[in-house]
Amino acid sequence: MIRRPAKRPRSDALQKRLSPHSIRFQFFLCILATALVFVLVLSALNLLFYNQYHQLQKQSYLKKVYRDIYKSYNSDILSLNDMLEDIEINYNVRISIINNYGQYIYDTLYSRERDSGFSFHSNDDGNGMIYYDGNELSRRGYTFSTITNPGSDSTFLALIGVLDGDARLILRIPYATLQLEHSFNFVFLMISAFVALIICLLFGGLLSGRFTRPLSEMTEVANSVAQLDFSKKYTGASVSDEIGQLGQSINQMSDYLDHAITDLQDMNDRLETEIKQKQAIDDMRKEFIINISHELKTPIALIQGYAEGLRIGINESEEDRNYYCDIIIDEAHRMNRLVLQLLNLSKIELGNTVPIYGDVELYDLAESVVSKTRVMWQEKQLHLDLSGIGEEVVRGDYDMLEQVVTNYLTNAIDHSPEGGTIAITSQTDQKHYILRVRNQGSQLAEEEMEKIWDKFYKLDKARTRISGGGSGIGLSIVRAIMTAHHGGCGVHNVEDGVEFYLSLPKDVPEPDSPKLLPP
C-alpha cells in the first residue's frame, strides 16, 4: 500500500527557502555580489580616471571655443562682444585676448589696455615662432597649460592660442571648479550607486524567487516521489526552456514509477493470492487424504476382521457365516458408494461432467424425489408438503438437479423429529428460480453454515444433524452441481428449524464443452 507523507508546515518550507544552502539564497547572493562588484568597479573607475576624463572633456570644450573665436576674430573686439559673452555664459570659460605687449585687448574681468602680467616673445632665428613660458606656439597653434592668475593664487586649466595680428587668446577654467564638479559628481554617483544597489537587491530577491520557484516545486515533487506519493505534479506553465522540460520529465518519471509500482503491487497481490490458493489446495489435499483415510479405515477393518473370522472358521453355524458375509457386503457397498461419490464430485469440479440442459418442471422433480424416498419419511411418520411449489419450468440437467433435491430431502428426513413436517416450496424473482426444502428440528450455528459445504465436514456428534448421508460429501456435491449450473445454494435458520435452498438463473449461459476423462 502506498504511504502518503504528511504535508510540511508552511514555516518549515519558508525556513528551507531562506536556508544558506538553498539555491534561492545562493542565487540571491550571486546577484548581490554582482551588484557590489559593479558598484566597486564604478567607484574605482571614478576615483582613478574621472579627473583625467573630465579634464580631457574640458580641453575639448576649450578647443571648440578656440576654433570658434579663431574663425571670427578680425582684430575688431567690439564685433565679438556678443559672441564672447555667449561663450562665457554657455561654457563657463574666462576669456582673455592680449596683444603682443602683454596688454589686455579683452578680458572677462579686467579692463582693456591693462597689463596682463603674461609675457610672450618671438624667437631670434626669425622663423615666426612665438613662445610662452617655454611652450612653443605656431601662429595658427595652441597649447594647454596650468597657469596662475596674476594677482591671485588661483590655478587654471588654460588654452593659449594665437589669433590674427599676433594677438594671444587665453581660455581658462579654474581647477577649483573642476574639483567641485568632480566632488558633486562623485557624491551623486555614490548616492545613485547605493540606490541602484537597493533596487538590485529587491529585484534580485524577486528574480531569484521567480527562477528558483520551479526548482523548489520540482524538489517537492521529487521528495514526494521518493516517499511513493505520486499525487504531486510539476505545474510550471513554460515547457520551452530547460527548467520546464526538466519539470515535464519529472512528471513523466512520476507517472512511470506510479504505473510500475502499481503493476508490481498487482503482481505481488496476485502472487500472494496464488500462494494462498496453493497453500489452501495443499491443505485441502492433506485434509482430503486424512478424511478419506478415516472414512475407509472402519469398513476396511470390518471387512478384514470378518473375512479372517470366516477363514479360520470362528463360527461354524450357517447363520453366523451369513451374518459375517452380510457385514462384509454392507461395508463393501459403503466403500463403493463413498468412492463413487468422490468420483462424481471430482468429475463435476474438474468440468469433466457438464450439465445437459433441458426443460425441468420443479413440481415434477420434487414429486419424483418424494416418491423415491417414501419409505424413509413414512418410517418416521413425517408429513411432506408440496403445496408451495408452483408451475415453474427451469433449464438444467434433470439427473443432476434430482441428485441435489434428493440430498436436501434425505438430509431433512434424517434430522426431522418423529411426526414432523417437511415443506418444499418454490418462488421466482427477477433473475432466478428458487427451490426451498424446509424441515423442523434443531438449528445450525452461524459458524457452521459455511463449513457444512466442505468435503467430509460433519457436525458435532452430540448434535443430531450430519451432512450428506453420513459421509460428509453430499452437500459438497450439491455445491459443485449448482456451480456447474451457474446457480447457487445455501442454508439459513428459520423459526422452527432449518431451510436449504437452490437457485437457477433464468438466463442460462451457453454450456461449456465437456471434458473427457482419461481412459
C-alpha positions, 0 to 999 in steps of 0.5 A: 500500500502506498504511504502518503507523507504528511504535508510540511508546515508552511514555516518549515518550507519558508525556513528551507527557502531562506536556508544558506544552502538553498539555491534561492539564497545562493542565487540571491547572493550571486546577484548581490555580489554582482551588484557590489562588484559593479558598484566597486568597479564604478567607484574605482573607475571614478576615483582613478580616471574621472579627473583625467576624463573630465579634464580631457572633456574640458580641453575639448570644450576649450578647443571648440571655443578656440576654433570658434573665436579663431574663425571670427576674430578680425582684430575688431573686439567690439564685433565679438562682444556678443559672441564672447559673452555667449561663450562665457555664459554657455561654457563657463570659460574666462576669456582673455585676448592680449596683444603682443605687449602683454596688454589686455585687448579683452578680458572677462574681468579686467579692463582693456589696455591693462597689463596682463602680467603674461609675457610672450616673445618671438624667437631670434632665428626669425622663423615666426615662432612665438613662445610662452613660458617655454611652450612653443606656439605656431601662429595658427597653434595652441597649447594647454597649460596650468597657469596662475592668475596674476594677482591671485593664487588661483590655478587654471586649466588654460588654452593659449592660442594665437589669433590674427595680428599676433594677438594671444587668446587665453581660455581658462577654467579654474581647477577649483571648479573642476574639483567641485564638479568632480566632488558633486559628481562623485557624491551623486554617483555614490548616492545613485550607486547605493540606490541602484544597489537597493533596487538590485537587491529587491529585484534580485530577491524577486528574480531569484524567487521567480527562477528558483520557484520551479526548482523548489516545486520540482524538489517537492515533487521529487521528495514526494516521489521518493516517499511513493506519493505520486499525487504531486505534479510539476505545474510550471506553465513554460515547457520551452526552456530547460527548467520546464522540460526538466519539470515535464520529465519529472512528471513523466518519471512520476507517472512511470514509477506510479504505473510500475509500482502499481503493476508490481503491487498487482503482481505481488497481490496476485502472487500472494493470492496464488500462494494462498490458493496453493497453500489452501489446495495443499491443505485441502489435499492433506485434509482430503487424504486424512478424511478419506483415510478415516472414512475407509479405515472402519469398513476396511477393518470390518471387512478384514476382521470378518473375512479372517473370522470366516477363514479360520472358521470362528463360527461354524453355524450357517447363520453366523457365516451369513451374518459375517458375509452380510457385514462384509457386503454392507461395508463393501457397498459403503466403500463403493458408494463413498468412492463413487461419490468422490468420483462424481464430485471430482468429475463435476469440479474438474468440468469433466461432467457438464450439465445437459440442459433441458426443460425441468418442471420443479413440481415434477422433480420434487414429486419424483424425489418424494416418491423415491424416498417414501419409505424413509419419511413414512418410517418416521411418520413425517408429513411432506408438503408440496403445496408451495411449489408452483408451475415453474419450468427451469433449464438444467440437467434433470439427473443432476438437479434430482441428485441435489433435491434428493440430498436436501430431502434425505438430509431433512428426513434424517434430522426431522423429529418423529411426526414432523413436517417437511415443506418444499416450496418454490418462488421466482424473482427477477433473475432466478428460480428458487427451490426451498426444502424446509424441515423442523428440528434443531438449528445450525450455528452461524459458524457452521453454515459455511463449513457444512459445504466442505468435503467430509465436514460433519457436525458435532456428534452430540448434535443430531444433524450430519451432512450428506448421508453420513459421509460428509460429501453430499452437500459438497456435491450439491455445491459443485452441481449448482456451480456447474449450473451457474446457480447457487445454494445455501442454508439459513435458520428459520423459526422452527428449524432449518431451510436449504435452498437452490437457485437457477438463473433464468438466463442460462449461459451457453454450456461449456464443452465437456471434458473427457476423462482419461481412459 
